[in-house]
């Protein structure tokens, strides 16, 4: 039995291209030297984030998009690593280069629902190329997306967002505790050789 066969009866499977607009016509690459020239001497408050396949890669003096979108790497994303994000959310006035697809949900589908979907979806079957893996727009549009009824989409997105935020807080706490544990041997050695022990 496949994962799709386990879905509730009132859910549908749709292709990503049916539930999202892929707005790759809104992206434009600008090399680092040109960006540096454009932002030289300008106040940071007048600059806009410049995004690539895995996140923000710099700043620019203008914007091409203004809204809330999901960016999914086209190339240069960690497609083969199951523990790394391949998609992320951007908000506001931004500029996206040609290494990321710009995705906008249709029909009031919660953006966070699709963002969480991409966090658990194995994109390897849709990626081509061995040396430089690439997710083409055609392959992106063909990805099957489980779609619950609209009334459930927001509930699922909200619950996942809350649980993910809780998990992130726990991860941060554990990282701080691990850091304190890692510093303990050095502190003990300092005490031992300073006569405090």
ChimeraX commands (.cxc) that place a marker at each C-alpha (Angstrom):
marker #1 position 0.00,0.00,0.00 radius 0.5
marker #1 position 1.47,3.35,-1.02 radius 0.5
marker #1 position 1.38,6.52,1.08 radius 0.5
marker #1 position -1.23,7.91,-1.32 radius 0.5
marker #1 position -3.51,4.93,-0.64 radius 0.5
marker #1 position -3.38,5.76,3.10 radius 0.5
marker #1 position -4.80,9.28,2.64 radius 0.5
marker #1 position -8.25,10.08,4.05 radius 0.5
marker #1 position -11.06,9.54,1.55 radius 0.5
marker #1 position -11.91,13.25,1.26 radius 0.5
marker #1 position -8.34,14.22,0.26 radius 0.5
marker #1 position -7.22,14.63,-3.34 radius 0.5
marker #1 position -3.86,14.30,-5.04 radius 0.5
marker #1 position -3.10,17.20,-7.35 radius 0.5
marker #1 position -0.03,18.20,-9.30 radius 0.5
marker #1 position 1.83,21.19,-7.91 radius 0.5
marker #1 position 1.19,23.06,-11.15 radius 0.5
marker #1 position -2.56,22.73,-10.48 radius 0.5
marker #1 position -2.41,24.25,-6.98 radius 0.5
marker #1 position 0.41,26.79,-7.42 radius 0.5
marker #1 position 1.66,29.40,-9.84 radius 0.5
marker #1 position 5.36,29.10,-10.58 radius 0.5
marker #1 position 6.43,32.69,-11.21 radius 0.5
marker #1 position 9.88,32.16,-12.68 radius 0.5
marker #1 position 9.28,35.13,-14.99 radius 0.5
marker #1 position 9.76,37.35,-11.89 radius 0.5
marker #1 position 13.34,36.29,-11.22 radius 0.5
marker #1 position 16.48,37.86,-12.59 radius 0.5
marker #1 position 20.13,37.08,-11.88 radius 0.5
marker #1 position 22.68,39.80,-11.21 radius 0.5
marker #1 position 26.29,38.89,-10.50 radius 0.5
marker #1 position 27.96,39.80,-7.24 radius 0.5
marker #1 position 30.16,42.53,-8.73 radius 0.5
marker #1 position 27.16,44.35,-10.23 radius 0.5
marker #1 position 25.21,44.04,-6.97 radius 0.5
marker #1 position 28.15,45.46,-5.02 radius 0.5
marker #1 position 28.38,48.35,-7.44 radius 0.5
marker #1 position 24.66,49.05,-7.17 radius 0.5
marker #1 position 24.61,49.07,-3.36 radius 0.5
marker #1 position 27.91,50.90,-2.78 radius 0.5
marker #1 position 27.40,53.84,-0.42 radius 0.5
marker #1 position 23.67,53.20,0.04 radius 0.5
marker #1 position 22.00,52.97,3.42 radius 0.5
marker #1 position 21.04,49.40,4.38 radius 0.5
marker #1 position 17.49,50.61,5.07 radius 0.5
marker #1 position 17.14,51.28,1.33 radius 0.5
marker #1 position 18.28,47.82,0.24 radius 0.5
marker #1 position 16.28,44.66,-0.43 radius 0.5
marker #1 position 17.12,40.98,0.14 radius 0.5
marker #1 position 18.56,39.12,-2.87 radius 0.5
marker #1 position 17.71,35.40,-2.80 radius 0.5
marker #1 position 19.15,32.27,-4.40 radius 0.5
marker #1 position 18.63,28.51,-4.20 radius 0.5
marker #1 position 19.21,28.13,-0.46 radius 0.5
marker #1 position 18.38,31.51,1.03 radius 0.5
marker #1 position 19.47,35.11,1.02 radius 0.5
marker #1 position 22.78,35.59,-0.79 radius 0.5
marker #1 position 23.09,39.37,-0.59 radius 0.5
marker #1 position 21.39,42.73,-0.99 radius 0.5
marker #1 position 20.21,44.79,-3.96 radius 0.5
marker #1 position 18.95,48.35,-4.46 radius 0.5
marker #1 position 15.63,47.40,-6.05 radius 0.5
marker #1 position 13.00,44.65,-5.89 radius 0.5
marker #1 position 11.11,42.49,-8.36 radius 0.5
marker #1 position 8.59,40.81,-6.04 radius 0.5
marker #1 position 6.45,42.14,-3.23 radius 0.5
marker #1 position 4.43,39.53,-1.38 radius 0.5
marker #1 position 4.68,36.16,0.27 radius 0.5
marker #1 position 6.18,33.27,-1.70 radius 0.5
marker #1 position 7.91,29.94,-1.36 radius 0.5
marker #1 position 11.29,29.62,-3.01 radius 0.5
marker #1 position 12.41,26.15,-4.09 radius 0.5
marker #1 position 15.90,25.61,-5.39 radius 0.5
marker #1 position 16.22,24.97,-9.12 radius 0.5
marker #1 position 19.90,24.13,-8.92 radius 0.5
marker #1 position 22.43,24.43,-6.13 radius 0.5
marker #1 position 19.95,23.21,-3.50 radius 0.5
marker #1 position 20.73,20.20,-1.25 radius 0.5
marker #1 position 18.26,17.92,-3.05 radius 0.5
marker #1 position 20.03,14.72,-1.98 radius 0.5
marker #1 position 20.26,15.55,1.75 radius 0.5
marker #1 position 17.01,14.55,3.50 radius 0.5
marker #1 position 17.81,16.74,6.52 radius 0.5
marker #1 position 18.28,20.05,4.70 radius 0.5
marker #1 position 15.55,22.41,3.56 radius 0.5
marker #1 position 14.96,22.70,-0.17 radius 0.5
marker #1 position 12.23,25.32,0.16 radius 0.5
marker #1 position 11.82,28.44,2.26 radius 0.5
marker #1 position 9.42,31.34,2.66 radius 0.5
marker #1 position 10.11,34.94,1.68 radius 0.5
marker #1 position 7.99,37.96,2.52 radius 0.5
marker #1 position 7.95,41.56,1.38 radius 0.5
marker #1 position 9.97,43.34,-1.28 radius 0.5
marker #1 position 12.65,41.03,-2.64 radius 0.5
marker #1 position 14.74,40.08,-5.67 radius 0.5
marker #1 position 15.18,36.41,-6.64 radius 0.5
marker #1 position 17.90,35.09,-8.93 radius 0.5
marker #1 position 17.54,32.26,-11.45 radius 0.5
marker #1 position 18.66,29.52,-9.04 radius 0.5
marker #1 position 15.30,29.36,-7.22 radius 0.5
marker #1 position 11.73,28.83,-8.41 radius 0.5
marker #1 position 9.17,31.35,-7.10 radius 0.5
marker #1 position 6.02,29.50,-6.01 radius 0.5
marker #1 position 2.71,31.11,-5.03 radius 0.5
marker #1 position -0.25,28.97,-3.90 radius 0.5
marker #1 position -3.58,29.36,-5.68 radius 0.5
marker #1 position -7.09,29.43,-4.23 radius 0.5
marker #1 position -6.12,30.65,-0.75 radius 0.5
marker #1 position -4.12,27.49,-0.02 radius 0.5
marker #1 position -2.06,28.34,3.09 radius 0.5
marker #1 position 1.53,28.99,2.13 radius 0.5
marker #1 position 2.72,27.24,5.30 radius 0.5
marker #1 position 0.83,24.08,4.32 radius 0.5
marker #1 position 2.91,23.83,1.14 radius 0.5
marker #1 position 6.10,24.84,2.92 radius 0.5
marker #1 position 5.65,21.96,5.40 radius 0.5
marker #1 position 4.82,19.63,2.51 radius 0.5
marker #1 position 8.17,20.43,0.89 radius 0.5
marker #1 position 9.96,19.85,4.19 radius 0.5
marker #1 position 8.94,16.16,4.10 radius 0.5
marker #1 position 8.85,15.51,0.36 radius 0.5
marker #1 position 11.67,13.58,-1.28 radius 0.5
marker #1 position 12.48,15.61,-4.39 radius 0.5
marker #1 position 15.14,13.19,-5.70 radius 0.5
marker #1 position 12.74,11.52,-8.18 radius 0.5
marker #1 position 12.09,14.94,-9.77 radius 0.5
marker #1 position 15.70,16.10,-9.96 radius 0.5
marker #1 position 17.87,15.56,-13.05 radius 0.5
marker #1 position 21.64,15.68,-13.47 radius 0.5
marker #1 position 24.31,13.96,-11.42 radius 0.5
marker #1 position 27.11,16.52,-11.12 radius 0.5
marker #1 position 24.76,19.50,-10.75 radius 0.5
marker #1 position 21.27,18.33,-9.66 radius 0.5
marker #1 position 18.49,20.45,-11.15 radius 0.5
marker #1 position 14.75,20.69,-10.54 radius 0.5
marker #1 position 13.20,21.99,-13.75 radius 0.5
marker #1 position 9.95,23.92,-13.74 radius 0.5
marker #1 position 8.25,21.07,-15.59 radius 0.5
marker #1 position 9.37,18.52,-13.00 radius 0.5
marker #1 position 8.40,20.87,-10.16 radius 0.5
marker #1 position 4.90,21.27,-11.62 radius 0.5
marker #1 position 4.50,17.47,-11.81 radius 0.5
marker #1 position 5.07,16.81,-8.09 radius 0.5
marker #1 position 1.95,15.22,-6.54 radius 0.5
marker #1 position 0.61,17.18,-3.57 radius 0.5
marker #1 position -1.90,15.69,-1.09 radius 0.5
marker #1 position -4.71,18.21,-0.73 radius 0.5
marker #1 position -7.12,17.99,2.19 radius 0.5
marker #1 position -10.39,19.93,2.06 radius 0.5
marker #1 position -9.80,23.70,2.36 radius 0.5
marker #1 position -11.19,23.74,5.90 radius 0.5
marker #1 position -8.44,21.33,7.01 radius 0.5
marker #1 position -5.52,22.99,5.23 radius 0.5
marker #1 position -5.22,25.95,7.63 radius 0.5
marker #1 position -5.70,23.72,10.68 radius 0.5
marker #1 position -2.92,21.39,9.52 radius 0.5
marker #1 position -0.61,24.30,8.67 radius 0.5
marker #1 position -1.24,25.98,12.05 radius 0.5
marker #1 position -0.68,22.79,14.04 radius 0.5
marker #1 position 2.51,21.98,12.14 radius 0.5
marker #1 position 3.84,25.53,12.55 radius 0.5
marker #1 position 3.22,25.42,16.32 radius 0.5
marker #1 position 4.81,21.99,16.69 radius 0.5
marker #1 position 7.81,22.96,14.53 radius 0.5
marker #1 position 8.31,26.14,16.61 radius 0.5
marker #1 position 8.22,24.02,19.77 radius 0.5
marker #1 position 10.74,21.59,18.29 radius 0.5
marker #1 position 13.02,24.50,17.32 radius 0.5
marker #1 position 12.88,25.91,20.87 radius 0.5
marker #1 position 13.79,22.46,22.23 radius 0.5
marker #1 position 16.64,22.15,19.72 radius 0.5
marker #1 position 17.98,25.54,20.79 radius 0.5
marker #1 position 17.80,24.61,24.48 radius 0.5
marker #1 position 19.62,21.32,23.84 radius 0.5
marker #1 position 22.29,23.10,21.77 radius 0.5
marker #1 position 22.89,25.54,24.64 radius 0.5
marker #1 position 23.12,22.66,27.14 radius 0.5
marker #1 position 25.53,20.77,24.88 radius 0.5
marker #1 position 27.67,23.88,24.57 radius 0.5
marker #1 position 27.80,24.17,28.38 radius 0.5
marker #1 position 28.75,20.48,28.66 radius 0.5
marker #1 position 31.49,20.91,26.06 radius 0.5
marker #1 position 32.95,23.82,28.04 radius 0.5
marker #1 position 33.00,21.83,31.31 radius 0.5
marker #1 position 36.36,19.99,30.77 radius 0.5
marker #1 position 38.20,23.26,30.06 radius 0.5
marker #1 position 36.65,24.87,33.15 radius 0.5
marker #1 position 37.69,21.89,35.30 radius 0.5
marker #1 position 41.25,22.03,33.95 radius 0.5
marker #1 position 41.48,25.78,34.65 radius 0.5
marker #1 position 40.26,25.20,38.22 radius 0.5
marker #1 position 42.69,22.32,38.72 radius 0.5
marker #1 position 45.73,24.27,37.59 radius 0.5
marker #1 position 44.80,27.48,39.38 radius 0.5
marker #1 position 44.56,25.81,42.79 radius 0.5
marker #1 position 40.76,26.01,43.03 radius 0.5
marker #1 position 40.19,22.25,42.85 radius 0.5
marker link #1:1,2 radius 0.2
marker link #1:2,3 radius 0.2
marker link #1:3,4 radius 0.2
marker link #1:4,5 radius 0.2
marker link #1:5,6 radius 0.2
marker link #1:6,7 radius 0.2
marker link #1:7,8 radius 0.2
marker link #1:8,9 radius 0.2
marker link #1:9,10 radius 0.2
marker link #1:10,11 radius 0.2
marker link #1:11,12 radius 0.2
marker link #1:12,13 radius 0.2
marker link #1:13,14 radius 0.2
marker link #1:14,15 radius 0.2
marker link #1:15,16 radius 0.2
marker link #1:16,17 radius 0.2
marker link #1:17,18 radius 0.2
marker link #1:18,19 radius 0.2
marker link #1:19,20 radius 0.2
marker link #1:20,21 radius 0.2
marker link #1:21,22 radius 0.2
marker link #1:22,23 radius 0.2
marker link #1:23,24 radius 0.2
marker link #1:24,25 radius 0.2
marker link #1:25,26 radius 0.2
marker link #1:26,27 radius 0.2
marker link #1:27,28 radius 0.2
marker link #1:28,29 radius 0.2
marker link #1:29,30 radius 0.2
marker link #1:30,31 radius 0.2
marker link #1:31,32 radius 0.2
marker link #1:32,33 radius 0.2
marker link #1:33,34 radius 0.2
marker link #1:34,35 radius 0.2
marker link #1:35,36 radius 0.2
marker link #1:36,37 radius 0.2
marker link #1:37,38 radius 0.2
marker link #1:38,39 radius 0.2
marker link #1:39,40 radius 0.2
marker link #1:40,41 radius 0.2
marker link #1:41,42 radius 0.2
marker link #1:42,43 radius 0.2
marker link #1:43,44 radius 0.2
marker link #1:44,45 radius 0.2
marker link #1:45,46 radius 0.2
marker link #1:46,47 radius 0.2
marker link #1:47,48 radius 0.2
marker link #1:48,49 radius 0.2
marker link #1:49,50 radius 0.2
marker link #1:50,51 radius 0.2
marker link #1:51,52 radius 0.2
marker link #1:52,53 radius 0.2
marker link #1:53,54 radius 0.2
marker link #1:54,55 radius 0.2
marker link #1:55,56 radius 0.2
marker link #1:56,57 radius 0.2
marker link #1:57,58 radius 0.2
marker link #1:58,59 radius 0.2
marker link #1:59,60 radius 0.2
marker link #1:60,61 radius 0.2
marker link #1:61,62 radius 0.2
marker link #1:62,63 radius 0.2
marker link #1:63,64 radius 0.2
marker link #1:64,65 radius 0.2
marker link #1:65,66 radius 0.2
marker link #1:66,67 radius 0.2
marker link #1:67,68 radius 0.2
marker link #1:68,69 radius 0.2
marker link #1:69,70 radius 0.2
marker link #1:70,71 radius 0.2
marker link #1:71,72 radius 0.2
marker link #1:72,73 radius 0.2
marker link #1:73,74 radius 0.2
marker link #1:74,75 radius 0.2
marker link #1:75,76 radius 0.2
marker link #1:76,77 radius 0.2
marker link #1:77,78 radius 0.2
marker link #1:78,79 radius 0.2
marker link #1:79,80 radius 0.2
marker link #1:80,81 radius 0.2
marker link #1:81,82 radius 0.2
marker link #1:82,83 radius 0.2
marker link #1:83,84 radius 0.2
marker link #1:84,85 radius 0.2
marker link #1:85,86 radius 0.2
marker link #1:86,87 radius 0.2
marker link #1:87,88 radius 0.2
marker link #1:88,89 radius 0.2
marker link #1:89,90 radius 0.2
marker link #1:90,91 radius 0.2
marker link #1:91,92 radius 0.2
marker link #1:92,93 radius 0.2
marker link #1:93,94 radius 0.2
marker link #1:94,95 radius 0.2
marker link #1:95,96 radius 0.2
marker link #1:96,97 radius 0.2
marker link #1:97,98 radius 0.2
marker link #1:98,99 radius 0.2
marker link #1:99,100 radius 0.2
marker link #1:100,101 radius 0.2
marker link #1:101,102 radius 0.2
marker link #1:102,103 radius 0.2
marker link #1:103,104 radius 0.2
marker link #1:104,105 radius 0.2
marker link #1:105,106 radius 0.2
marker link #1:106,107 radius 0.2
marker link #1:107,108 radius 0.2
marker link #1:108,109 radius 0.2
marker link #1:109,110 radius 0.2
marker link #1:110,111 radius 0.2
marker link #1:111,112 radius 0.2
marker link #1:112,113 radius 0.2
marker link #1:113,114 radius 0.2
marker link #1:114,115 radius 0.2
marker link #1:115,116 radius 0.2
marker link #1:116,117 radius 0.2
marker link #1:117,118 radius 0.2
marker link #1:118,119 radius 0.2
marker link #1:119,120 radius 0.2
marker link #1:120,121 radius 0.2
marker link #1:121,122 radius 0.2
marker link #1:122,123 radius 0.2
marker link #1:123,124 radius 0.2
marker link #1:124,125 radius 0.2
marker link #1:125,126 radius 0.2
marker link #1:126,127 radius 0.2
marker link #1:127,128 radius 0.2
marker link #1:128,129 radius 0.2
marker link #1:129,130 radius 0.2
marker link #1:130,131 radius 0.2
marker link #1:131,132 radius 0.2
marker link #1:132,133 radius 0.2
marker link #1:133,134 radius 0.2
marker link #1:134,135 radius 0.2
marker link #1:135,136 radius 0.2
marker link #1:136,137 radius 0.2
marker link #1:137,138 radius 0.2
marker link #1:138,139 radius 0.2
marker link #1:139,140 radius 0.2
marker link #1:140,141 radius 0.2
marker link #1:141,142 radius 0.2
marker link #1:142,143 radius 0.2
marker link #1:143,144 radius 0.2
marker link #1:144,145 radius 0.2
marker link #1:145,146 radius 0.2
marker link #1:146,147 radius 0.2
marker link #1:147,148 radius 0.2
marker link #1:148,149 radius 0.2
marker link #1:149,150 radius 0.2
marker link #1:150,151 radius 0.2
marker link #1:151,152 radius 0.2
marker link #1:152,153 radius 0.2
marker link #1:153,154 radius 0.2
marker link #1:154,155 radius 0.2
marker link #1:155,156 radius 0.2
marker link #1:156,157 radius 0.2
marker link #1:157,158 radius 0.2
marker link #1:158,159 radius 0.2
marker link #1:159,160 radius 0.2
marker link #1:160,161 radius 0.2
marker link #1:161,162 radius 0.2
marker link #1:162,163 radius 0.2
marker link #1:163,164 radius 0.2
marker link #1:164,165 radius 0.2
marker link #1:165,166 radius 0.2
marker link #1:166,167 radius 0.2
marker link #1:167,168 radius 0.2
marker link #1:168,169 radius 0.2
marker link #1:169,170 radius 0.2
marker link #1:170,171 radius 0.2
marker link #1:171,172 radius 0.2
marker link #1:172,173 radius 0.2
marker link #1:173,174 radius 0.2
marker link #1:174,175 radius 0.2
marker link #1:175,176 radius 0.2
marker link #1:176,177 radius 0.2
marker link #1:177,178 radius 0.2
marker link #1:178,179 radius 0.2
marker link #1:179,180 radius 0.2
marker link #1:180,181 radius 0.2
marker link #1:181,182 radius 0.2
marker link #1:182,183 radius 0.2
marker link #1:183,184 radius 0.2
marker link #1:184,185 radius 0.2
marker link #1:185,186 radius 0.2
marker link #1:186,187 radius 0.2
marker link #1:187,188 radius 0.2
marker link #1:188,189 radius 0.2
marker link #1:189,190 radius 0.2
marker link #1:190,191 radius 0.2
marker link #1:191,192 radius 0.2
marker link #1:192,193 radius 0.2
marker link #1:193,194 radius 0.2
marker link #1:194,195 radius 0.2
marker link #1:195,196 radius 0.2
marker link #1:196,197 radius 0.2
view
